[in-house]
Amino acid sequence: MLTSLANTLPHFRNTNSGQFFLMAGPCVIEGEDMALRIAERVKHITDKLQIPYIFKGSYRKANRSRLDSFTGIGDETALRILQKVGREIGVPTVTDIHESDEAALAAEYVDVLQIPAFLCRQTELLVAAAKTGKVVNIKKGQFLNGEAMRWAMDKVQGAGNPNVILTDRGNSFGYSDLVVDFRNLPTMRSFGVPVVMDVTHSLQQPNQSSGVTGGQPALIETIAKAAIAVGADGLFIETHPTPATALSDGANMLPLDQLEGLLQRLTRIREALRPTGGVDPQGLNA
């Protein structure tokens, strides 16, 4: 699966390492210097650990709890920053889109178009993303199980684009919490596309009375370890030099200085699961 994904992404390094791939970066593009600094640091770490890397940054945050929440620095400004990160750091990039007319615009600047979880059933949006020819990363809705994501995948592939990633980010639990059902990962993986665990968003605590989403970042390592253990092809982790000052989703981000240690431990888990010879029954090396 990783090999087929690599064929569609420019600058996708370390694809023969047998490691999971990483989608990581800030929640939202806050400025050029910060985006380049984060991307350069993560690339340095992932190159050392031979982890294929895609830089993540939202050019605009459309789904906010409050009217006064930060949404971005301007669409074209942020998209140009994403393009610059890709060119200067030498990594593929991913950003979310929210409406069908955003697909063609964002596709001019990034390598992967991401469909937010709440929008994973929006046919017009999925088809518009598919028609750009870019890789489409569809986040599983918090209200769906893994099996239901077959139809979201089919919409993209049925529109002529085979390049799909499916990402889990937890399921709604009560009114203000999420829970991860790890059965969803092998279920979605059985569809024959790469599957990612969105570690940080699965630890959100949405709909708080303050109007600001909470989180449980202390459990990032727990969720990440479990995802690798059940065969996730990739991990999605939002990271920031100082999450407390991040302009969006700081409550569930991983501090950038903790990323290398976490990835080192995760690579050891991946290596321990790799068979010494013969066929891999779980497809962990696919």
Secondary structure as GFF3:
##gff-version 3
##sequence-region A 1 286
A	DSSP	alpha_helix	2	6	.	.	.	ID=ss1
A	DSSP	beta_strand	21	25	.	.	.	ID=ss2
A	DSSP	alpha_helix	32	49	.	.	.	ID=ss3
A	DSSP	beta_strand	53	56	.	.	.	ID=ss4
A	DSSP	alpha_helix	75	85	.	.	.	ID=ss5
A	DSSP	pi_helix	86	90	.	.	.	ID=ss6
A	DSSP	beta_strand	93	96	.	.	.	ID=ss7
A	DSSP	three_ten_helix	100	102	.	.	.	ID=ss8
A	DSSP	alpha_helix	103	107	.	.	.	ID=ss9
A	DSSP	beta_strand	112	115	.	.	.	ID=ss10
A	DSSP	three_ten_helix	117	119	.	.	.	ID=ss11
A	DSSP	alpha_helix	123	131	.	.	.	ID=ss12
A	DSSP	beta_strand	135	139	.	.	.	ID=ss13
A	DSSP	three_ten_helix	146	148	.	.	.	ID=ss14
A	DSSP	alpha_helix	149	158	.	.	.	ID=ss15
A	DSSP	beta_strand	164	168	.	.	.	ID=ss16
A	DSSP	beta_strand	171	173	.	.	.	ID=ss17
A	DSSP	beta_strand	177	179	.	.	.	ID=ss18
A	DSSP	alpha_helix	184	189	.	.	.	ID=ss19
A	DSSP	beta_strand	195	198	.	.	.	ID=ss20
A	DSSP	three_ten_helix	201	203	.	.	.	ID=ss21
A	DSSP	beta_strand	204	205	.	.	.	ID=ss22
A	DSSP	beta_strand	214	215	.	.	.	ID=ss23
A	DSSP	three_ten_helix	217	219	.	.	.	ID=ss24
A	DSSP	alpha_helix	220	229	.	.	.	ID=ss25
A	DSSP	beta_strand	234	240	.	.	.	ID=ss26
A	DSSP	three_ten_helix	243	245	.	.	.	ID=ss27
A	DSSP	three_ten_helix	250	252	.	.	.	ID=ss28
A	DSSP	beta_strand	254	255	.	.	.	ID=ss29
A	DSSP	three_ten_helix	256	258	.	.	.	ID=ss30
A	DSSP	alpha_helix	259	273	.	.	.	ID=ss31
###
